[in-house]
Amino acid sequence: MATVYEIIQGLSQAAANVYDGALNEEGEPLLAGLQREEGNPILDKRVTDGFNVVFSGNVMRLSYHSEVQLKEVYANGFESDIEQRLADVASFLKKEYKKVTGNSVSLTKEGESDMRVESTSRVRSWVCAKQDYRIGGLDESMAVQAESEPSVEKSWESFLNQGGWNGKGGSRPDNDSRKKGSETEK
């Protein structure tokens, strides 16, 4: 059984192995399901795209970023194409994890994907998509809990209570000549 550190390290290494121009053991380009891998790199216009992984508890967030043209955005099936790219990258990460560590890992899709298309001009646009995956083998107790009530150390609490407007010593300084309750006092 792999430790949490080993699982996170293996997934991080699998994601790091997919830099632009990466080659596999046979000298062939590494295919992770990205758009930049399609076509001839010399003859075709290069598409800038990539992905990132972030870990939070037992969840891995896969983020995908790519340049798109508006005609692609308005075409039927744009969202499903982006979701398929996310699924392809997740599948690649599982395969690459197995190569790196020798063990397998399961990534279970959690919730819906979040996509946002933005543009800087009439020519340039990009899509940012995110999908959360629950990492198999990590405890449910690792799930990030809802926000807890903020706690302040006793030393800081006593420091904050010494002065200011809301503290115990809320008296005004000697040189404050404003009338109590005036607008300028607030």
Number of C-alpha atoms within 10 A of each C-alpha: 7 13 10 15 8 12 21 19 15 23 22 17 16 20 21 13 16 22 12 13 11 13 14 11 7 7 8 10 14 18 18 24 18 20 16 20 17 12 11 10 11 7 7 10 10 15 15 14 18 19 19 14 17 12 16 12 16 19 22 22 17 20 20 22 20 19 19 19 14 16 9 10 15 10 9 10 11 13 16 10 11 20 20 13 18 23 16 16 23 23 16 19 25 21 17 21 23 16 13 16 17 11 14 16 20 14 17 14 17 13 10 10 16 13 17 10 15 14 14 8 7 8 9 12 16 19 18 17 21 21 21 22 19 21 21 15 16 18 11 13 9 12 13 11 8 6 6 6 6 5 7 9 7 9 8 9 12 13 10 14 14 13 14 12 12 11 14 12 12 12 11 13 7 6 6 9 9 11 9 11 8 8 8 8 10 7
